[in-house]
């Protein structure tokens, strides 16, 4: 809360706005296209403001609000706000039973009320709130050993946005190989059914969807050279390339020179990231407690995609909440230990991630402005990642420290 107040004051002093001018456009631009659902050229039409940027199953998230409510945007915003509010109420009540003091409650509610990622999600109207709910419910099901339910929820989220699929690795940690296969199969099934629903044929819908790839690559991945709201590792790479170009090249050289470097970096990135992720899992992740693994996959789902905007940081609320439960239920009770520095690094990093840092920018000698707020948050995401990779955190939340109660036993026949 204090960091948020300081950040807002800094924005006011420097004359920056907390939000950009694109109010609710993530919803309104795409809802305009989805409103034509059922027409054979819905995905291929070029008379809308932007192509549809997400996997086809996410169309149905928009369609739900468009078909059921006279004001789809208002309905979605109410859904998003209520989802976070209700989840916070349940979490607050659960924490109160563990730690009756007022300080945890202040931390919980100030995070909800002053967390910039949630503000940004609501202002942009991004559908990430649906993904957040699915991931949250999937984690709850997983901790209660309802593996099939968890697999279906995470598969639905993965079919809409690919990054949540990293959580499938949690099934491998419990040797639930069949569930892991089911999660992949359900993701494919959701995708195929979505394509069939869009029509007119699965092949045509897939072809129409793929036509947006060049635009997305040029505009969102290779373009937006200095975004203050992209926390992906590739965005940091783009910033480095752009800064080098503007500080070491003549200011009148064509912008295309930057894109050439971006394209080369993207090709290397697309090769190294999958290999690095597999190696990280094999040599380190699979040996860590489940809490460490869950937090790591959440952080990686933000860092690894080629584009990862500010609203995706709402997923860090889940990592922060799981860590807080670990501190209150396990560390404070003496069932687990964690170095003080690890606690401080994790909590302070989350505090930085949850505040608006839009005022952070530098101006080159050529007059170009480079906003690097997102890259600061990327650094703190990496600090969290390194902390959970180094410090084991066996937790009662994921069953590492206690036997599961009778109502949380595995579902039969799904090993």
Order of alpha helices (4+ residues) and beta strands (2+ residues): alpha-alpha-alpha-alpha-alpha-alpha-alpha-alpha-alpha-alpha-alpha-alpha-alpha-alpha-alpha-alpha-alpha-beta-beta-alpha
